Amino acid sequence: MCDKLRIVGICASPRKNANTEILVNAALNAAENTAEELGSSVETELIRLAGKRISPCLGCDQCAKRRSQCIIEDDWLDLVRPLIDPVPDGVIFGSPVYFFNQNALGRAYMERCTSLVKGIWDPDTTVPLPDWSTTAAGAVAVGHDRHGGVEVTLTSILQWFLVMGFPTVGGFYIGGAAWTGLRPERDAVKRDKQGLESARLIGRRVTRTAVLLKLGKQALGAKAGMDVSWRSMQIPMSKGGDA
């Protein structure tokens, strides 16, 4: 069987121990059970963005000019480190729904990751380009209303995963979609049995996919390191597609 798995859950809610975190933990618990069923061991880790200072990307381009990680001094680097040191086998990203989409805190976290991938365009950068090509990823989201933007939020998360190079999984349709039933309680999502089960499905699918990817990587050996990132395109990205 494959080596020990490591799966990271990210909770983008500004509230601790509330609906989004309940949903992410449901997915992580399912991930642990699935790994056991598949005969693998797993380590799960929950990253909370609540109470942290995360500025959005300022478009200053200093990460490119200095060939360094993002220069903004806040909590982002510590919070992103579980995704890069080392790269995990699975990631589950959870977000609340604000105004029919992802919340600002989670989006800021994502935007800042642009500094991690400058190596696509600049081979001389000092920041190693993370290889997430064998990291299975899935999304969960919870809204106040069943039809108030949950699927749009899931789509936003999945788009970020795809841009960053993660192989993604769907679940009940595209992710773990839940709602609070228009209730104000911090744990109202516990009443949404279907929503919780859809989050568990994400945990199961991320774990199964992570096992398959890890076994495939082990079987391929050195060949698994083949570069299939944007850098491998025949027309260099630095030329903007010009011949």
N, C-alpha and C positions, 0 to 999 in steps of 0.2 A: 504494500500500500504506500501511498505517498507520504512524504515527510509532514511534520506538524504544520497545520494551517494557522494563519494569522488573519483575522477579519476585524476591520475597524468600522465602527459606527460613528457617524457625525450627526450631532443634533444641532440644528441651526436656530432653534428657538431661543429667544432672550429670556425665557422662563425655565428654571430648573424644575425637574420632577413633575413636569406637566405633560400635556397631551402628545406633543411631538416626541418627547423622550420616551414616553410609554410605548409609542409605536416603534421607535428604533430598537428599544430593548426587546420588544416582542419578536422582531426580526432577528436580533442577535441570539436570543434564547433558542429560536428555531434553528439557527445556524449551528449552534452547539449540538442540538439533538440530531441534526442531520449528519454532522460529521461523525458522531458516534455510530449512527446506523451504517455509515459507509466504512467503518473501521478505521477512521482517522482521528487523531487528536487535534484540538483547536484551541487557540487563545483568542479571546475577543476583548476589544478595548472600545470604550465609549469616550468620544471627544465632545465636550459641551462647549458651545460658543457663548453661552449665557454668562453675562458679567464680564466679558472680555472686550478689550478695545481692538477693533479691526477697522481700519480706515479702508475706504474703497481705493481702487487704483486711481492715481492722480494723473496718469498719462504723462509723467515727467520724463519717461524714457531713460532714467538714470540706470536702471538695471542693465539696459543694453549698452549705454555709453561707458559704464564702469565695468561691464562684464561681471556683474555680481548679483547676488540675491537682492530682493527689494530693499530699498534703503529706508523705508518708513519704519520708524521705531514704535512698535506696538506689540500686541500679543500674537500677531498672525504667524510668525515664524515658528514659535513653540507649538502652535495648534496644527500647523501643516506638517511638522516633522514626522508624525506617525504615518504619513503617506509616502515619505521618501527615505526614512532611515530606520529600518529598511522598508522597501516597498512591500506592502501587504499582499496577501493572496485574494482578499476580497474587501470591498468597501460598500457600506450601505449609508446613503445620505438621506437625512430626514429634514423636512422643512414644514413650517406652518404656512398657511395661505394668507397673504395680505393683499387686499385689493386685486383679487383674481390672479395672483402670481406669487412667486417666491418672495421671501422677506429680504430686507436690505442687508441684514447681518450675514446671512448665508451667501448672498450674491457678492458682497464685498470679499468674503473669504475666497470665493471662486476667482474673482477678478485678479486678485493679487498673485495667483498662480502663474500668471503670464511670465513672471520673472524666472520661473523654473524651466521654461521651455525655450528660452532664447537660443539654446544650443542648436535648435532646428535650423536657424538662420546663420548663427555665428559659431563656427567650430572652435574659436579661440576663447569662448567664455569660460569663466572659472567655475561655473555652476554645472555639475554633472546633469545630463538630461535623464530624468527618471524614465524607466521603462515599465509602463503600466500595461503592456500588451498581453500579459498573462494574469492581470488582476481583475477578477469578475466584479462587476459593479451593478447596484440596483438602487432604486429610489422609493421612498415612502413620503407621504404628505398628508396633512390633516387640515381640514377647513371647518369653518363655522357652519357652512351650508353644504349639503351634498353636491350641489351643482354650482358652487361659488368659486371655482377656479382650481380645484384639486388636480385635474388632469393637465391643465396648463402648467401648473407648478411642477408636476412630475416630468413633463416634457422639457421644461427649462433645465432641470437637473440632468436628465438624460443627454441633452444637447451638450452640456459641459463635459460629461463623461466621454462622449464620443470625440469631441474636439481634443481632449487631453490624451486620447489613445486607449481608454479603457474598453474592453469588450463588455457590453451591457446585457442585462437580462430584463425581460418583462416579468409580469406576474399575473394578476387578475387584470387582463388587458396590459397596460404599460407599467404598472407599479403597484405599490401598496397604498391604495386610496382610502382615506377614512374621513369621517366628519364627527363633530361634537353634538349633532342633533339640535343645533341652535341653543345649546345649554352653556352657561358661563363657567361651570366647574372646571378646575384644572385637570381633572381626571375623567371628564365627560366622555372621552373617546372609548373608555372601557365598556360603554353600553353599545358601541358599534361592533357587534360580533363579526360582521362581514369584513369591516375595515381591519380589525385585528388579525383575522385569518388571512387577509390579503397581504398584510405585513409579514406574517409568518411564512407565507409562500415565497416572498422575496428572500427571506433568510435561507429557506431551503434551496431555492434556485441558485442563489449566489454561491452557496457552499458546494452544491453538486458541480456547478460549472468550475469553481475554483479547484476542486479535486481533479476534474478532467484536464484542466489546463496544466496543473502541476505535474500530473502523470505524463502528459504529452511532452512537457518541457524536459522531464527527466529522461524520457525515451529518446528524444532527439539529441540530447547531449549538447555538444558545441554548436551544432547546427541551429539550435533554438535561439542563438544570438544573432541570427540574420536580421539585418536592418530593414524594417519595412515601415519606418517612420517617414515623415514628410521629407527628411533628408535624402531618402533613397530615390526620390523622383529624378528623372533624367534631366529635367530642366531645373537648375538651381533656384530655390525659393528666393534667394537674395536678388535675383534678376526680375522678380515680379512676373515671371512667366514669359519674358521676352526671349527670343531665340538668340 
